[in-house]
Each structure stands twice: as C-alpha cells, then as structure tokens.
C-alpha cells in the first residue's frame, strides 16, 4: 500500500474533510487533493492530514473539541480508511457490540469504521450523534459516505466524468478545476422567494447536498444515494399522567446535554432568555457542576429594542449560578457578509445568525471549543396551529373555535384570527371548492419582482406547491415533522455550523438529539400545544425540577429579531444596494420593482407594522444572492476553467 500523510498547524476551527475518488480506476493524485483540503484548513487547528491509495485520496482538517487526545485522520485499518467529522453519542453501545479488534473504543472515527466493517452500509442507522464520514472500502472498491440522521453535520458531493468528490463544504469541491460553476436557476428562484424546497440541489448545479439520514455510495457502477433512517411515523407515546411525560423529557434532555459536554474543557452556553436556551442552562448547570466542567453563559443585549431579553437572561443566570457575559448587539458591517460569501462561495448566513458572531468569538476567547444552544426546541416541542384542523376533522367545533382564539392572542407570533381560520379550514374544504375559490380570487401573481419569463422557465408555480407529508396520525404531527426536517431548516443548520467553524468552535444543539426529537414527534399534541400555552411538556418538566425561574417559564411571548434584516440591508446602503443588480442582469428580478419593495419595507418598518418582516426577508435574499454572484464571478482567489452560466436543471 502506498500512503501519504501530512500534518500542519492552522487557524483554529471545526473539523472537515474531503474525499476524491476515480471509479474508473485512475490514480487519485495527492497534488489534486491538496488544494481542496486547503480550502478547509481553517477547520483544522489540531492538524491537517492526507492519505492516498490507488484511485482514492482522503483529506482531513482536525479539531479536537476537548483537551482529550484524538486520533489523527485519515484513519486506516487494514484495507479500509475513514475521514470523520463530528461526535458519536452511543460509544459504549457500539463498542460493546463490536469485536475487540475492530475498534479503538476511545475514538469516534475508529468506532464508526469498526461499525462499518461489522455491519456494512446499515451501520449508519446504529450510530447516534452529529457526524458525517467518508469510508473507503478497499475489498469492495467503493466509497461509502453518510450524514447523521438529524443533518447536524454537512456533506456535499460532485459526481461526473469519472470523478467523485465529497466534502464538508461546497467550496472545497468547487476548488477542483474540473468542476464547473454553473448556476442552478431553479434553486436561485427558491432563495429569491424564501421557499427552499430542494434538499439535495444547491445553488451550484455541479454540487449536490447529501440530505440528513442519507448514504452516498460510489463505485464502478455509478453514484447513488438512499435514505438509511427515518422517524417512525406511526409511533405515539401515551402515559397515564402528565408527570410521566415530564420525567421522560427531563431524562432525555439530560442525556442529550451530558453527551455534548466535553470531558474537561470550558463550555459556552448561548443564552437568549427564551424557554429553550434557559432549559439548556438549567440542566447543563447541574451536569457541569457534577463533572467539574466550567460553564459560561454568553448573551446579546439589544438596548432600546423590543427584542431585548436582558431581564430574563439575568434571571436565568442568577437562578443557575452560571457566570454571564452580556454583549451589546452591533449590526454587522457589509464587509462581514461579503467576506463570508467569498470565503464560502455561497450565500452568507442570515442576519439574525450573523449577529451571534460576537458570541462565537467570545466563546473561543474564553477557551471554549464547544457552545450549547437552544436550537431545535421550537421545531420539536412548540406544536403547530394545524391542531385546529385536527379538531375540526374530529367534529369538535367548539374546541376548534376556542383554540383559534387562544392562538390569535399569543404575542410575538404575528397571528391573526382571520389568517388562522383560513389555514385551519383549507385542509377540510373539498378540493373542487378550493379550486373554484382560487379562480375567483385570482389576481397578480405573488413575488411580482420575479421576472415572468424566468418564472415560467423554471416552473416556479409548480415549485411553490406545498410538500405533502403523509403517514402521520394528525395534521399537526405531520407539520411538526415537515418544518423540522425541511430544506430551510437543514440549510439554516449548515449556515450555523459554518459560522461556528469560522470562529473556531463547534455549536451543539441538545434539542436536535435524535432520541429527544423522536420523543417530541411522538407526543400527543396537547403535550406540545394546549390552549394558549406552547411547549407544555417542557414547562411542566422544568417546574418539577426547578431548573428555570418562574418568570421565564410563564412567558407566552417570543422575541422577534427581524430588525436585524433591516440593519443588514441598511449596511449596504439601503435603497442604493438595489441598483445595477446582477440578478436583474441575468433576467431573474425586475430592478424597479425590487427598489419599490425596499421603499414599501421601510414605510412599514418606520410605522412599526410587523408586515415588514417577510418583506425584509425577500430583500435580504436578493442581496445575499448578489453577494454570492459577486464572489462566484470574481473567481475567488484563483482562475477556474468552469463557467457561471445558468441552468434550470432540477
């Protein structure tokens, strides 16, 4: 076996990897791999390694999220090799099931490789945690890649003309001179209107995303993907007493947090004052004290703004005795967004994510490589307004009316009784009646800033049809599943992961633990949302265990951070940002209507009308695509043989 290894120090950040494979048997040149792994070197403060054998080459940028030792990668065992990013949460279970010679029980990469050698492709479903990996199976001459069930670690690939590339970021794939930079116009349209439908397609037609809970297998027969795991849609948890749901929840949340705490290193906690991050703080404080793990709460203040949650944040910090550092929010400069687009060759993260960059930097400065967040709590435990439709379907008309009124009174949701009623009635109205109603109220198509010819070319109206999710016992449950697993959620998670990597930390989201998510989805709806209370089981559990102050547990409101989108647009010059648009030059948007849309947003914003919120999202989508095109057409830091022509490929 011919193998090459290299190790070097680099800017501190989170792990990532690249795999290069020629199914036709051509040698995989180390010189071709090097520029690809260099694009991810910022993720590898603890070493960058490479391995090549015959038609395959693997590269890895490593960060150990704790002070514990980690095995250098790529990791080679006999005739198989792996590059692994992430964390396994059921190490003991996997290690106990494997023959002793198959795995080093202290290393997640070795456990994942040992699991594959023992159980093959089906091993991915047995692994719990946040991970992505690429395994070279020498005896079967195939490359097997997987992304964790909850999609917390990103994975992208390109397959064409005898070349397969797999990487943690699209930029690493686009660094190869044989990968074209063609634009996927249909995905562009999804971004322009904020309706992200494509789980596998990306803005670059030559680069595809491996969705959550999927395998990618490449060999001489081709490149194929398949789902290896999904939620049990028929499962329902039923207990005799409410307290039993609460105890089950606390047990799962405790386990989810415990397995995300490193052994010794300091841990940051991003605290917002909302129920989810406060719950993480309450449980993490107890676990961190028992394990002597230093914990630091980091929070943003918004002085003078309605979204400021400083009082709640300070109450949680006092209640849990976690040291708190609060930082005043300052809008990010335009250059921060532009630099991210150039570095990633992708759209930059959303403004309400960018405002967390100071917290990410503060976490790293405090010596933490891990930050816990409350992300995922909304997805799995809030519930859905579709519960009213379920009541109507069961003939419970009075209960449905009471629920509608309770939902409309919830603060911070921008609900109205009329809109909630329309949404509740639509699924129970016969399809022919709905069709006639649509014809009667037909008017100018929505998103009128999208050029009609572009709209027709990429069949935008077809792409706007809502996704059907079937097999669930209620509409509310299917909506929870749809929102939590949709493309928009997955892409948002990828943006968060990339931003954390740039700051040198790993964000971990206990609510997105697979076991906790399965529990949340299988709950009866009244344990999620009942009357005028959301997250019912979470509130009850925390009251039983006293981990969060009552002032937070009693909150019905929800802070709204969409003003950050207005701040971001203003950072680029306000209305001046929407002149000489690249998206207009390509025939995608009508520049005059975009500028009119900006004026409409500012009029709404200045008079305090929350209708500005969706408009600010549309304008940011246009602006972020401008930044992406600017980075793509500028060819980053190198010449590229590909093009940036458009394609409407689906």
VOGU-3710 file (C-alpha; in Angstrom, 3 decimals, decimal comma):
1> xxxxxxxxxx> 0,000/0,000/0,000  1,251/3,431/-0,932  0,177/6,054/1,578  0,971/9,730/2,079  0,472/11,649/5,309  0,930/15,320/6,122  0,313/17,286/9,313  0,425/21,030/9,826  -0,914/23,606/12,245  -3,549/26,077/11,086
11> xxxxxxxxxx> -6,201/28,607/12,044  -8,425/27,178/14,754  -11,816/25,894/13,715  -14,053/22,846/13,343  -13,262/19,561/11,606  -13,905/18,970/7,920  -12,844/16,533/5,234  -12,529/15,832/1,511  -12,670/12,566/-0,419  -11,537/12,198/-4,042
21> xxxxxxxxxx> -12,323/9,019/-5,980  -11,953/7,860/-9,598  -14,410/4,991/-10,204  -12,649/4,150/-13,471  -9,510/3,205/-11,535  -7,302/6,158/-12,435  -4,823/7,086/-9,698  -6,046/9,783/-7,311  -3,248/12,302/-7,233  -2,273/13,773/-3,884
31> xxxxxxxxxx> -1,436/17,005/-5,708  -5,049/17,257/-6,822  -6,361/16,692/-3,300  -4,118/19,299/-1,645  -5,875/22,472/-2,939  -9,241/21,030/-1,919  -8,259/20,291/1,672  -6,502/23,675/1,839  -9,902/25,378/1,499  -10,937/23,621/4,734
41> xxxxxxxxxx> -7,677/24,084/6,619  -9,273/26,792/8,780  -11,267/23,962/10,340  -8,125/22,116/11,430  -6,152/23,703/14,289  -5,084/20,270/15,516  -3,655/19,084/12,231  -4,366/18,520/8,554  -3,811/15,000/7,282  -3,983/13,274/3,900
51> xxxxxxxxxx> -3,930/9,675/2,680  -3,864/8,291/-0,846  -4,083/4,764/-2,198  -4,728/3,890/-5,809  -7,904/5,538/-7,085  -8,890/7,212/-3,790  -7,494/10,052/-1,675  -8,800/11,350/1,652  -8,005/14,597/3,450  -8,990/15,767/6,932
61> xxxxxxxxxx> -8,757/19,005/8,927  -8,992/18,117/12,607  -10,180/19,922/15,710  -10,459/18,027/18,981  -13,437/19,680/20,723  -11,884/18,969/24,121  -8,458/18,653/25,674  -8,670/14,868/25,319  -6,444/13,288/22,705  -7,974/12,391/19,344
71> xxxxxxxxxx> -6,604/10,038/16,717  -5,083/11,733/13,661  -7,052/11,263/10,466  -7,436/9,863/7,851  -7,618/6,675/9,913  -6,542/3,479/8,139  -7,391/-0,007/9,346  -6,034/-2,776/7,114  -7,777/-2,296/3,760  -10,299/0,379/4,831
81> xxxxxxxxxx> -9,901/4,077/5,648  -12,144/6,790/7,085  -12,384/10,545/7,446  -14,893/11,533/10,119  -16,254/14,853/11,394  -18,467/15,117/14,428  -19,289/13,112/17,515  -20,857/9,779/18,491  -23,189/9,665/21,493  -23,602/5,895/21,916
91> xxxxxxxxxx> -19,921/4,967/22,087  -20,331/2,356/24,821  -23,186/0,651/22,995  -21,266/0,460/19,697  -18,024/-0,611/21,348  -19,765/-3,390/23,305  -21,315/-4,775/20,127  -18,043/-4,848/18,158  -15,311/-7,466/18,264  -12,478/-6,025/20,344
101> xxxxxxxxxx> -10,041/-5,961/17,448  -12,368/-3,845/15,292  -12,243/-0,536/17,135  -10,327/1,719/19,461  -13,071/2,440/21,991  -11,756/5,956/22,701  -12,028/7,305/19,138  -15,280/8,035/17,338  -13,694/7,657/13,889  -12,408/4,214/14,799
111> xxxxxxxxxx> -15,796/3,190/16,213  -17,567/4,346/13,042  -15,088/2,427/10,881  -15,385/-0,639/13,083  -19,180/-0,442/12,853  -18,972/-0,294/9,065  -16,610/-3,274/8,899  -19,006/-5,249/11,084  -22,414/-4,210/9,698  -21,686/-2,576/6,343
121> xxxxxxxxxx> -23,827/0,240/4,990  -26,558/-0,437/7,568  -24,175/0,625/10,346  -25,040/4,316/9,836  -28,510/3,787/11,318  -26,952/2,363/14,500  -24,837/5,457/15,159  -26,241/8,237/17,350  -24,734/11,698/17,275  -23,819/14,530/14,947
131> xxxxxxxxxx> -21,494/13,237/12,245  -20,525/12,921/8,619  -17,986/10,474/7,233  -16,437/9,021/4,097  -15,174/5,424/4,190  -13,037/3,775/1,542  -13,956/0,087/1,419  -10,890/-1,454/-0,187  -12,112/-5,051/-0,636  -15,328/-3,874/-2,352
141> xxxxxxxxxx> -13,648/-0,918/-4,067  -16,343/1,562/-3,134  -16,630/4,872/-1,330  -19,396/4,993/1,304  -20,408/8,329/2,830  -23,074/9,162/5,403  -24,641/12,172/7,080  -26,188/11,938/10,549  -29,908/11,368/10,975  -30,619/14,945/12,101
151> xxxxxxxxxx> -28,399/16,606/9,489  -26,226/18,446/12,005  -23,005/17,886/10,052  -22,942/18,997/6,398  -21,876/16,874/3,434  -21,751/17,754/-0,280  -20,667/15,890/-3,392  -19,981/16,074/-7,131  -20,100/13,096/-9,484  -19,371/13,382/-13,221
161> xxxxxxxxxx> -16,927/12,186/-15,887  -15,120/9,611/-13,781  -14,683/11,924/-10,790  -16,384/11,777/-7,398  -15,665/14,498/-4,858  -17,160/14,589/-1,350  -16,537/17,422/1,108  -17,800/19,267/4,166  -18,326/22,462/2,153  -19,187/23,245/-1,495
171> xxxxxxxxxx> -16,113/25,476/-1,791  -13,787/22,503/-1,392  -15,480/20,806/-4,353  -15,502/23,990/-6,445  -11,757/24,293/-5,862  -11,228/21,435/-8,330  -10,602/22,826/-11,840  -12,838/20,208/-13,494  -15,938/21,188/-11,515  -17,958/23,834/-13,407
181> xxxxxxxxxx> -19,547/26,782/-11,655  -22,877/26,587/-13,422  -25,761/28,258/-11,614  -28,815/26,187/-10,690  -31,559/28,652/-11,599  -34,409/26,718/-10,000  -32,626/26,808/-6,634  -31,897/30,510/-7,190  -35,645/31,084/-7,526  -36,289/29,260/-4,250
191> xxxxxxxxxx> -33,814/31,550/-2,496  -35,315/34,661/-4,096  -38,744/33,954/-2,642  -37,588/32,285/0,576  -39,331/28,973/-0,185  -36,483/26,469/-0,037  -37,730/23,141/-1,356  -34,633/21,361/-2,698  -32,976/19,106/-0,145  -30,233/17,855/-2,447
201> xxxxxxxxxx> -29,733/20,524/-5,119  -27,603/23,591/-4,309  -27,045/26,958/-5,968  -24,194/25,338/-7,897  -25,600/22,874/-10,440  -22,475/20,686/-10,216  -22,596/20,353/-6,415  -25,258/18,385/-4,578  -26,098/18,125/-0,908  -26,357/14,768/0,820
211> xxxxxxxxxx> -29,576/15,154/2,850  -29,869/14,188/6,501  -30,111/10,439/7,219  -28,780/9,542/3,768  -25,972/7,400/2,404  -23,907/8,064/-0,706  -22,294/5,023/-2,334  -19,905/5,383/-5,276  -18,259/2,540/-7,175  -17,597/1,408/-10,735
221> xxxxxxxxxx> -21,366/1,058/-11,301  -22,071/4,709/-10,520  -23,006/7,067/-7,695  -26,270/6,608/-5,801  -27,924/7,879/-2,638  -30,580/6,427/-0,346  -32,195/7,146/2,996  -30,905/4,871/5,737  -33,205/6,036/8,586  -36,448/7,908/9,200
231> xxxxxxxxxx> -38,798/8,628/12,090  -41,415/6,043/12,955  -44,465/7,963/11,753  -46,901/5,651/13,474  -45,324/5,900/16,918  -47,255/7,627/19,691  -46,224/7,931/23,319  -49,082/7,520/25,784  -48,765/7,877/29,541  -51,459/7,875/32,197
241> xxxxxxxxxx> -50,196/11,051/33,901  -48,747/14,332/32,649  -45,864/13,980/35,092  -44,698/10,839/33,268  -44,227/12,797/30,043  -42,314/15,425/32,006  -39,997/12,890/33,652  -39,297/11,209/30,321  -38,473/14,603/28,803  -36,053/15,548/31,600
251> xxxxxxxxxx> -34,276/12,208/31,319  -33,789/12,575/27,554  -32,729/16,231/27,751  -30,214/15,413/30,494  -28,712/12,635/28,390  -28,617/14,869/25,305  -26,733/17,591/27,178  -24,418/15,216/29,015  -23,143/13,593/25,837  -22,486/17,044/24,344
261> xxxxxxxxxx> -20,308/18,203/27,238  -16,575/17,674/26,647  -14,675/15,939/29,441  -12,725/18,906/30,779  -12,712/21,955/28,506  -14,823/25,062/29,225  -18,259/25,114/27,605  -20,104/28,201/26,404  -23,884/28,479/26,558  -25,684/30,841/24,188
271> xxxxxxxxxx> -28,473/32,236/26,366  -31,342/34,206/24,864  -33,821/34,388/27,740  -36,270/32,223/25,819  -37,568/28,947/27,177  -35,325/26,638/25,126  -31,889/28,058/25,915  -32,990/28,617/29,537  -33,904/24,921/29,771  -30,451/24,009/28,460
281> xxxxxxxxxx> -28,901/26,316/31,069  -30,891/24,803/33,931  -29,969/21,212/33,110  -26,408/21,965/31,968  -25,645/23,824/35,219  -26,424/20,711/37,238  -24,477/18,350/34,957  -21,469/20,642/34,548  -21,167/21,082/38,315  -21,201/17,322/38,850
291> xxxxxxxxxx> -18,476/16,848/36,244  -16,453/19,969/37,135  -16,812/21,340/33,603  -16,537/25,171/33,542  -19,665/26,771/32,063  -20,013/30,341/30,774  -23,266/31,955/29,604  -22,960/34,369/26,683  -25,837/36,629/25,669  -26,691/39,505/23,369
301> xxxxxxxxxx> -28,332/42,665/24,660  -30,483/44,834/22,376  -30,646/48,143/24,259  -33,741/50,137/23,417  -35,270/47,458/21,191  -38,410/45,444/21,813  -36,482/42,189/21,325  -34,174/42,838/24,285  -34,454/39,955/26,773  -31,846/41,189/29,222
311> xxxxxxxxxx> -34,074/40,848/32,283  -34,906/37,216/31,543  -31,290/36,409/30,723  -30,050/37,836/34,024  -32,777/35,964/35,927  -31,663/32,646/34,411  -28,001/33,364/35,133  -28,796/34,141/38,769  -31,052/31,113/39,133  -28,470/28,696/37,696
321> xxxxxxxxxx> -25,377/30,459/39,131  -23,737/30,381/35,678  -21,275/33,248/35,100  -22,742/35,599/32,496  -21,128/37,826/29,908  -23,579/40,027/28,012  -22,553/41,846/24,829  -24,433/44,738/23,257  -25,620/43,875/19,761  -23,990/45,847/16,987
331> xxxxxxxxxx> -25,148/45,416/13,367  -22,598/43,549/11,279  -20,814/45,645/8,639  -21,376/44,939/4,967  -17,837/43,637/4,658  -18,544/40,794/7,087  -21,271/39,437/4,812  -19,167/39,971/1,689  -16,168/38,211/3,228  -18,307/35,217/4,192
341> xxxxxxxxxx> -19,693/34,895/0,663  -16,157/34,959/-0,780  -14,797/32,504/1,778  -17,653/30,012/1,347  -18,584/30,635/-2,312  -22,141/30,538/-1,014  -24,783/32,931/0,257  -23,821/34,330/3,668  -25,758/33,359/6,761  -28,958/35,172/7,656
351> xxxxxxxxxx> -28,573/38,449/9,583  -30,236/37,004/12,683  -27,449/34,413/12,655  -24,635/36,854/11,905  -25,474/38,904/14,999  -24,284/35,890/17,037  -20,735/36,144/15,662  -19,553/38,214/18,677  -20,791/35,428/20,977  -18,928/32,828/18,930
361> xxxxxxxxxx> -15,712/34,838/19,147  -16,221/35,431/22,865  -16,642/31,684/23,417  -13,346/30,955/21,691  -11,568/33,733/23,552  -12,780/32,180/26,815  -11,086/28,906/25,881  -14,265/27,059/24,855  -14,380/24,919/21,763  -17,985/23,859/22,353
371> xxxxxxxxxx> -21,093/26,052/22,669  -24,539/24,731/23,599  -27,640/26,330/22,085  -31,400/26,005/22,402  -31,904/25,439/18,673  -34,418/22,701/17,862  -36,708/23,325/20,809  -39,121/25,315/18,658  -39,136/22,597/15,997  -39,913/19,571/18,152
381> xxxxxxxxxx> -41,860/20,947/21,130  -43,865/24,007/20,059  -46,505/22,134/18,076  -48,484/23,504/15,134  -51,562/25,695/14,531  -52,744/22,776/12,396  -54,119/21,299/15,619  -57,267/23,329/14,940  -57,781/21,457/11,671  -57,435/18,181/13,553
391> xxxxxxxxxx> -60,174/19,305/15,950  -62,435/20,227/13,023  -61,876/16,853/11,415  -62,993/15,183/14,639  -66,131/17,326/14,738  -65,039/19,275/17,831  -66,225/22,653/16,580  -66,395/24,454/19,940  -62,906/23,255/20,906  -61,612/24,371/17,495
401> xxxxxxxxxx> -63,067/27,864/17,964  -61,570/28,185/21,441  -58,184/27,061/20,132  -58,310/29,603/17,296  -58,990/32,415/19,749  -56,197/31,277/22,075  -53,713/31,051/19,178  -54,596/34,526/17,890  -53,809/36,030/21,324  -50,287/34,587/21,515
411> xxxxxxxxxx> -47,840/37,528/21,450  -44,860/37,715/19,138  -46,252/35,317/16,501  -47,880/37,824/14,158  -51,017/35,643/14,058  -54,460/36,973/13,213  -57,764/35,238/13,818  -58,698/35,522/10,135  -55,457/34,021/8,823  -55,530/31,217/11,378
421> xxxxxxxxxx> -59,126/30,415/10,457  -58,299/30,279/6,737  -55,381/27,980/7,446  -57,484/25,706/9,637  -60,382/25,460/7,192  -58,410/24,979/3,963  -57,484/21,297/4,512  -61,077/20,317/5,330  -62,635/22,093/2,322  -63,164/19,720/-0,660
431> xxxxxxxxxx> -60,561/20,112/-3,414  -63,066/21,260/-6,119  -64,295/24,045/-3,842  -60,707/25,161/-3,169  -60,019/25,267/-6,914  -63,070/27,443/-7,595  -62,133/29,769/-4,720  -58,652/30,207/-6,155  -60,097/31,113/-9,558  -62,478/33,663/-8,032
441> xxxxxxxxxx> -59,745/35,481/-6,131  -57,069/35,235/-8,823  -55,023/38,391/-9,008  -51,480/39,415/-9,881  -49,105/36,558/-9,006  -47,156/36,863/-5,756  -43,488/37,779/-5,855  -44,075/40,224/-8,700  -40,421/41,299/-8,580  -39,583/37,930/-10,191
451> xxxxxxxxxx> -39,492/38,366/-13,983  -42,379/36,482/-15,658  -40,169/34,780/-18,255  -37,847/33,495/-15,525  -40,854/32,383/-13,508  -42,110/30,347/-16,476  -38,702/28,946/-17,395  -38,087/27,358/-14,034  -41,763/26,435/-13,418  -41,863/28,491/-10,230
461> xxxxxxxxxx> -45,568/27,983/-9,602  -45,058/24,214/-9,523  -42,209/24,599/-7,063  -44,452/26,636/-4,753  -46,858/23,760/-4,210  -46,660/22,673/-0,584  -44,887/19,436/0,183  -47,168/16,584/1,154  -46,112/14,679/4,244  -48,102/11,517/4,801
471> xxxxxxxxxx> -48,320/8,637/7,229  -48,884/10,625/10,430  -51,814/10,286/12,801  -52,604/14,030/12,731  -52,022/17,086/10,584  -50,283/18,816/13,498  -47,767/15,985/13,810  -47,089/15,994/10,065  -46,486/19,759/10,219  -44,015/19,371/13,082
481> xxxxxxxxxx> -42,135/16,798/11,007  -42,267/18,898/7,827  -40,953/22,075/9,451  -38,241/20,312/11,469  -36,900/18,345/8,503  -37,477/20,757/5,618  -34,756/22,117/3,363  -34,886/25,561/5,005  -34,136/24,080/8,433  -31,301/21,941/7,084
491> xxxxxxxxxx> -29,717/24,852/5,201  -30,036/27,087/8,257  -28,248/24,453/10,342  -25,469/24,318/7,747  -25,026/28,082/7,905  -24,802/27,929/11,699  -22,223/25,130/11,545  -20,097/27,047/9,048  -20,232/30,275/11,073  -19,219/28,420/14,231
501> xxxxxxxxxx> -16,341/26,779/12,371  -15,114/30,185/11,216  -14,997/31,297/14,865  -13,122/28,185/15,978  -15,904/26,499/17,925  -18,499/23,763/17,493  -22,134/24,601/18,235  -24,072/21,686/19,698  -27,859/21,580/19,869  -29,230/19,172/22,513
511> xxxxxxxxxx> -32,811/19,554/21,292  -31,683/18,067/17,974  -30,582/14,864/19,673  -32,229/12,070/17,692  -33,717/10,442/20,797  -35,192/13,705/22,039  -36,576/14,542/18,583  -38,225/11,120/18,333  -39,854/11,728/21,701  -41,047/15,194/20,684
521> xxxxxxxxxx> -42,585/13,992/17,448  -44,382/11,050/19,128  -46,036/13,207/21,816  -49,799/13,749/21,829  -50,418/17,282/20,605  -51,715/18,595/23,981  -48,263/17,869/25,410  -46,851/20,304/22,870  -49,545/22,966/22,490  -52,720/23,237/24,511
531> xxxxxxxxxx> -54,985/26,267/24,723  -52,837/29,369/24,990  -49,640/27,533/26,045  -46,916/26,122/23,831  -44,134/23,695/24,878  -46,408/22,285/27,555  -44,271/19,269/28,457  -41,126/21,377/28,626  -42,696/23,896/31,015  -44,120/21,158/33,227
541> xxxxxxxxxx> -40,806/19,296/33,354  -38,825/22,364/34,335  -41,345/23,307/37,020  -40,999/19,856/38,540  -37,215/20,107/38,602  -36,817/23,810/39,371  -34,095/24,474/36,816  -35,532/27,712/35,403  -37,038/30,786/37,109  -40,817/31,082/37,050
551> xxxxxxxxxx> -40,636/34,410/35,199  -39,210/32,578/32,180  -41,476/29,529/32,476  -44,532/31,785/32,402  -43,523/33,563/29,183  -46,009/33,418/26,312  -44,249/35,971/24,131  -41,484/35,347/21,649  -38,745/37,829/20,792  -38,606/38,904/17,156
561> xxxxxxxxxx> -35,174/39,602/15,640  -36,202/40,501/12,085  -34,984/44,058/12,615  -31,525/42,570/12,008  -32,542/42,051/8,362  -33,320/45,762/8,039  -29,979/46,570/9,695  -28,190/44,338/7,166  -29,865/45,967/4,169  -29,032/49,410/5,547
571> xxxxxxxxxx> -25,397/48,361/5,999  -25,206/48,014/2,208  -26,603/51,491/1,628  -30,341/50,899/1,839  -32,069/51,561/-1,465  -28,727/52,131/-3,192  -27,941/48,441/-2,694  -30,635/47,570/-5,247  -29,200/49,320/-8,289  -27,266/47,595/-11,073
581> xxxxxxxxxx> -28,254/44,196/-9,730  -26,566/41,099/-11,098  -29,801/39,233/-10,501  -31,536/41,752/-12,805  -28,831/41,445/-15,470  -29,454/37,689/-15,521  -33,169/38,245/-16,051  -34,224/36,937/-12,651  -35,670/40,049/-10,986  -37,207/43,354/-12,039
591> xxxxxxxxxx> -34,931/46,009/-10,565  -37,578/48,751/-10,474  -39,963/46,512/-8,530  -37,196/45,479/-6,151  -36,499/49,135/-5,324  -40,222/49,701/-4,834  -40,241/46,710/-2,495  -37,462/48,331/-0,458  -39,486/51,541/-0,135  -42,513/49,530/0,970
601> xxxxxxxxxx> -40,482/47,713/3,614  -39,073/50,909/5,068  -42,529/52,501/5,187  -43,884/49,528/7,137  -40,830/49,382/9,402  -40,913/53,062/10,339  -44,531/52,902/11,450  -43,996/49,701/13,447  -46,083/47,455/11,199  -44,879/43,842/11,529
611> xxxxxxxxxx> -45,833/43,261/7,892  -42,278/44,474/7,176  -40,909/41,132/8,410  -41,495/38,940/5,319  -40,559/41,837/3,012  -37,206/42,245/4,780  -36,581/38,539/4,206  -37,226/38,849/0,465  -34,875/41,822/0,168  -32,146/40,068/2,129
621> xxxxxxxxxx> -32,482/37,020/-0,134  -31,926/39,210/-3,201  -28,964/40,930/-1,580  -27,366/37,673/-0,397  -27,612/36,254/-3,921  -25,894/39,403/-5,175  -23,012/38,710/-2,793  -22,833/35,074/-3,908  -22,759/36,021/-7,608  -20,124/38,648/-6,902
631> xxxxxxxxxx> -17,938/36,009/-5,222  -18,615/33,416/-7,917  -17,954/35,728/-10,851  -14,871/37,102/-9,159  -13,448/33,551/-9,210  -12,435/33,850/-5,562  -8,662/33,542/-5,257  -7,893/31,549/-8,386  -8,621/31,072/-12,082  -11,251/28,461/-12,834
641> xxxxxxxxxx> -11,934/26,577/-16,013  -15,666/26,320/-15,309  -18,372/28,816/-16,212  -21,045/30,701/-14,330  -23,797/30,234/-16,874  -27,291/29,479/-15,692  -29,100/26,178/-15,842  -32,681/25,397/-14,937  -31,806/21,813/-14,033  -33,995/20,406/-11,291
//
